[in-house]
Amino acid sequence: MSTKLTKNAIDIGISEKDRKAIAKGLSELLADSYSLYLMTHNFHWNVKGPMFNTLHTMFMAQYTEQWTALDLIAERIRALGEPAPGTYKEFSKLTSIKEVEGVPKAMDMVKHLVKAQEATAKTARKLFPLVEKANDQPTADLLTQRQDVHEKTAWMLRSLLEE
């Protein structure tokens, strides 16, 4: 008995169940990434003090990189056949990052960003076992790249906090 594919069915060698589960995990990564992007851009706009120029420039490089990553994550969710979340309401339900109230002092901004970078790396890492089990190399590659960026950025930010 042959399996007949319906029109527009996805047949990429990953079961529908695994595709849905991976897309759910990627949606959480997208929400964390968007929350981190927004926090970083907010801090870029509002930083002040003796480290202004350094932090303003650093935050801009970080949010610019993050903006590009958002598209990569959302497009992978779509390639797996699921809709990508795209509203603040959806992101607020999916993110592990707490919103920062007000305008913190410059070094407190750095501390918040370290935590948010680390949280985003952990969200990516949490998904890896499922992705490996499903033999989903494109998602594994994306997760590896994101973990590398977030861990490196967290290290660079933490370095600013040393005396």
C-alpha positions as CSV (number, residue, x, y, z in Angstrom):
1,M,0.0,0.0,0.0
2,S,1.6,3.3,-1.1
3,T,1.3,6.5,1.0
4,K,-0.3,9.2,-1.1
5,L,0.8,12.7,-0.2
6,T,-1.8,15.4,-0.1
7,K,-1.2,18.5,-2.1
8,N,1.4,20.7,-0.4
9,A,2.2,18.1,2.2
10,I,5.6,18.4,3.9
11,D,7.8,15.4,3.3
12,I,11.3,16.3,4.5
13,G,12.1,13.2,6.6
14,I,10.9,14.6,9.9
15,S,7.6,13.3,11.3
16,E,4.8,15.8,11.7
17,K,4.9,15.2,15.5
18,D,8.6,16.1,15.6
19,R,8.2,19.1,13.3
20,K,5.4,20.5,15.5
21,A,7.5,19.9,18.7
22,I,10.6,21.5,17.1
23,A,8.6,24.5,15.9
24,K,7.2,25.0,19.4
25,G,10.7,25.1,20.8
26,L,11.8,27.4,18.0
27,S,8.8,29.6,18.8
28,E,10.1,29.9,22.4
29,L,13.5,30.8,21.0
30,L,12.0,33.4,18.8
31,A,10.1,34.9,21.7
32,D,13.3,35.0,23.8
33,S,15.2,36.4,20.9
34,Y,12.6,39.1,20.2
35,S,12.5,40.0,23.9
36,L,16.3,40.3,24.0
37,Y,16.3,42.4,20.8
38,L,13.7,44.8,22.3
39,M,15.6,45.0,25.6
40,T,18.9,45.7,23.8
41,H,17.4,48.3,21.5
42,N,15.7,50.0,24.5
43,F,19.0,50.1,26.3
44,H,20.8,51.5,23.2
45,W,18.3,54.4,23.1
46,N,18.4,55.1,26.9
47,V,22.0,54.4,28.1
48,K,23.8,57.3,29.7
49,G,26.9,57.9,31.8
50,P,30.7,57.7,31.3
51,M,30.3,54.4,29.3
52,F,27.7,55.9,27.0
53,N,29.7,55.7,23.7
54,T,31.0,52.2,24.3
55,L,27.6,50.8,25.4
56,H,25.6,52.7,22.8
57,T,27.8,51.3,20.0
58,M,28.0,47.8,21.5
59,F,24.2,47.6,22.0
60,M,23.6,48.7,18.4
61,A,25.9,45.9,17.1
62,Q,24.0,43.4,19.3
63,Y,20.5,44.4,18.4
64,T,21.4,44.6,14.7
65,E,22.7,41.0,14.9
66,Q,19.7,39.9,16.9
67,W,17.3,41.5,14.3
68,T,18.8,39.3,11.6
69,A,18.5,36.2,13.7
70,L,14.8,36.8,14.3
71,D,14.1,36.2,10.6
72,L,16.3,33.0,10.5
73,I,14.4,31.5,13.4
74,A,10.9,32.5,12.1
75,E,11.8,31.1,8.6
76,R,12.9,27.8,10.1
77,I,9.6,27.5,11.9
78,R,7.8,28.2,8.6
79,A,10.0,25.6,6.8
80,L,8.8,23.1,9.3
81,G,5.2,23.9,8.3
82,E,4.1,25.8,11.4
83,P,3.1,29.5,11.8
84,A,5.7,31.7,13.5
85,P,4.5,33.7,16.4
86,G,4.6,37.4,15.7
87,T,2.7,39.4,18.3
88,Y,3.7,40.8,21.7
89,K,0.9,38.8,23.3
90,E,2.3,35.5,21.8
91,F,5.9,36.5,22.7
92,S,4.9,37.4,26.3
93,K,3.4,33.9,26.8
94,L,6.4,32.1,25.2
95,T,9.5,34.1,26.5
96,S,11.5,33.2,29.6
97,I,12.9,36.7,29.7
98,K,11.3,39.2,32.2
99,E,10.7,42.7,31.0
100,V,12.8,45.4,32.6
101,E,10.8,48.3,34.1
102,G,12.0,51.9,33.8
103,V,15.5,52.9,32.7
104,P,18.2,51.1,34.7
105,K,21.7,52.6,35.2
106,A,24.2,51.6,32.5
107,M,25.9,48.7,34.4
108,D,22.5,47.4,35.5
109,M,21.6,47.4,31.8
110,V,24.6,45.2,31.2
111,K,23.6,42.9,34.0
112,H,20.1,42.5,32.6
113,L,21.5,41.8,29.1
114,V,23.9,39.1,30.5
115,K,20.9,37.3,32.1
116,A,18.8,37.7,28.9
117,Q,21.7,36.4,26.7
118,E,22.2,33.4,28.9
119,A,18.4,32.7,29.0
120,T,18.3,32.7,25.2
121,A,21.2,30.4,25.0
122,K,19.5,28.0,27.5
123,T,16.3,28.1,25.5
124,A,18.3,27.1,22.3
125,R,20.2,24.3,24.2
126,K,17.0,22.9,25.7
127,L,15.7,22.1,22.2
128,F,18.8,20.4,21.0
129,P,18.0,16.8,22.2
130,L,14.7,16.7,20.3
131,V,16.4,18.2,17.2
132,E,19.2,15.6,17.3
133,K,16.6,12.8,17.8
134,A,14.6,14.0,14.8
135,N,17.8,14.2,12.6
136,D,17.0,17.9,11.9
137,Q,20.4,19.2,10.8
138,P,19.2,22.7,9.6
139,T,17.7,23.4,13.0
140,A,20.7,21.9,14.8
141,D,22.9,24.3,12.8
142,L,20.7,27.3,13.6
143,L,20.7,26.4,17.3
144,T,24.5,25.9,17.4
145,Q,25.0,29.3,15.8
146,R,22.6,31.0,18.2
147,Q,24.2,29.4,21.3
148,D,27.6,30.5,20.1
149,V,26.4,34.1,19.6
150,H,24.6,34.3,22.9
151,E,27.3,32.7,25.0
152,K,30.0,34.9,23.5
153,T,27.9,38.1,23.9
154,A,27.2,37.2,27.5
155,W,30.9,36.7,28.1
156,M,31.7,40.1,26.6
157,L,29.0,41.8,28.6
158,R,30.2,40.1,31.8
159,S,33.7,41.3,31.1
160,L,32.4,44.9,31.4
161,L,31.3,44.1,35.0
162,E,34.8,43.2,36.2
163,E,36.8,45.6,38.3
